[in-house]
Amino acid sequence: KIKILYYEALKKYVKIQIFIFCKEDNERNSYH
């Protein structure tokens, strides 16, 4: 049960990291 909770938290964390990365990437591209 703990493993499932950890996996869910990890998925959420990765999703947030990808979201932040994409946001920063888009902002960087808009400067050009």
Contacts in CASP RR format, 6 or more apart in sequence:
PFRMAT RR
TARGET T0000
AUTHOR 0000-0000-0000
METHOD contacts of the structure
MODEL  1
KIKILYYEALKKYVKIQIFIFCKEDNERNSYH
END
